[in-house]
Amino acid sequence: MISAQNNFFSFFPFEFLKGSAATAVTPNTIALSESAASQIFGNEDPMNKTVVFGGGDTFVVKGVYRIAGKSSFEPNVVFNGMDKRILENKDQWGNYNFGLFFKLKSSDKAAAVTKGLQDIYSEYKVKQSAKQEGISAADYIKKYGETKVYLEPLDKIRLHSMAGGNPEGKGNYQFLLIMAGLSVLILVLSIVNYVNLATANAIKRAKEVGVRKILGATKGNIIRQFIFETVLTTAFAILLALVIVELSLPYYNEFLGKQLTIQGAQFFMQLTAVFIVVLLMAGIFPSVYVSNFETLNVLKGNFGRSKSGIWLRNGMLVLQFAIASFFIIGSYVVYQQIAFMTAKDLGFKGDQIIHVEYRQPNYNWNEKDWTPIIYRRYETVKQELAKVQGVEAVSAGTFAFGDGAGSSSSFSYHDNNVLGKNMAVDFEMLDVMGIKVIKGRNLSAAMASDTISAILLNETAVAQMKEKEPLGKMINWNDRKFTVVGVVKDFHLDNINSPIPPMIFFHLKTVDWMMGSMHSITVKVKAGEMEATLARLEKIYTTKVDTEYPFKYVFVNANFANTYKEYVKQKDLFSLLNVVVILIALFGLFALSSYSIQRRMKEIAIRKTLGAETRVLLAALSKQYIVFCIIGFLIAFVPAWLLLEKWLENFAYRIDVSILPFLIGFAVLMALTLAVVLSRAYQATRVDVLTYLKYE
């Protein structure tokens, strides 16, 4: 549901099925999406019918619209509650809870509009606030900072927005780049494998090429033949890939928590582009390479002693090792970072605790003494819930773990200004959540002043106010004086990936308007009684607390875990790609080592006849692959380090990239390489030497 002014649809020109975009949204009318209209009214005509919001407001339906495709805004309902809010907040230049859109005559005017907005904030925010404090505008900016204006094109906000609050969420541009880059690396690895094996296998087909040339085949004929073979191989691979994608897409979506779909023409254009790229890279070079064979040399059998192509194959093998090293190292670092996040002390204990959704009663917020009314209702609800069998404790706050606090304000102490989260709490809230007060005391019902002028600060707020002994000190908050009675140990609120902000703790009754920001009640359930207690809570809630809406709750630990599940999915996806890369590299290594060892079988037979021990033969056969593995690892070392450091910059709390992941990556790669090569080499040393020497 989007609250907007009446010109919303001039910015988002959705197709109107009923009514007019120009008149659908007024203070008393609303527009519904096609799906919302169907949900509410079924097959009836929704036009001019009345709908009632949860708060009791009524609106008349004056429009039904359809959203074709994807949009940064996909509302089910658009209503005009904005005109009233703007009027109420017209002098609140420090209120940044509005989304402001501009339709420019030309994109060239963006700089001028930005400057104009900056001048407006300077005039009405900086200069007026500075005047109220009796200081200059320059001193005000130095003390509090300055509002900065940035304009963002609407078509960029999905992936590149600096601001939050996008209704459909914000995409992760860096993650898209990472996945695209890793996909390209896998494709390159596969192509390198193909080229390497194709050029190695070309030696077996050297005589075929020589005979064809003798019979009159031109270079072009041979190139076309080998390209056609590549076309057949690639086409079959793509068909197989399409089958795999079609079958695995539902599981892949479940794995990522996404709803990816195949977009017809766009998808097949991209698939065609991939086909052409693979054909050019995997088909052209081997075919040209083969076509350049010297006819007489290959017919004499001298090609096997030629070093043409050996450097190419070795180089490509090194590239395979480099890509595999990058994936193994990266996967280990990603795993370490996610393990670090999930094991980090959160500063609170969410076991057996739920947030129950709490709807505030529909009171007039401008009415005198409305705060005591809604507080008494909360107290009544709290007492009812506390009576439920299995409930250990009940409390509340104007915040939720994993969802953050909805309000921020500045407070000043001497010359230090601190922007902190406003954390209104009931007396027991910190104890229920296992949050520690490390200095002073908690807010107490036994102290009358604790609902009037007492506050707690967290460690971050104390650090920013630059006071070693904050207890008993007075701060200025919104032109009110408060006394610090305790210091709360820092804890994570929004998510584990964000820096812990300064926090100011009041009692729910201390600041009138804060009570209206309480949207959940925190309930601690006795261990082993969760299922039965939830059933009892639902019964009491739907019969005595809120009879109009269903009982809704979230587990605190699960809700907080949702804040970093995106990174857990990145780890899982990276691990999956890592397995794919290692398998591709090992298959290629096995095939290439098998071919290389097969070419040296006569040498192996002669050396065995002359008394060479098995371990000497194994060392001789595997030595070059060990060298290639080391070179590939060294090539991957610096890029892996730099890119992983860049990725870790996304985290406020992160591990340091040490040498350990690189040592482990190298050890794993070397172990896998030796396992493949030595197994094949050992088989070669077990053969009957007479098979290869009987004609000598």
PyMOL commands that set and color helices and strands:
alter all, ss='L'
color gray80, all
select helices_A, chain A and resi 8-11+34-41+82-88+107-133+137-144+154-160+173-202+206-214+219-256+264-291+295-300+303-305+310-343+370-386+429-432+448-451+459-465+512-517+530-545+556-599+601-609+614-648+660-685+690-693
alter helices_A, ss='H'
color red, helices_A
select strands_A, chain A and resi 2-3+15-19+29-33+50-52+58-66+77-79+353-357+391-396+399-400+404-405+408-413+416-425+437-440+454-458+474-477+480-488+503-507+520-525+553-555
alter strands_A, ss='S'
color yellow, strands_A
deselect
rebuild
show_as cartoon
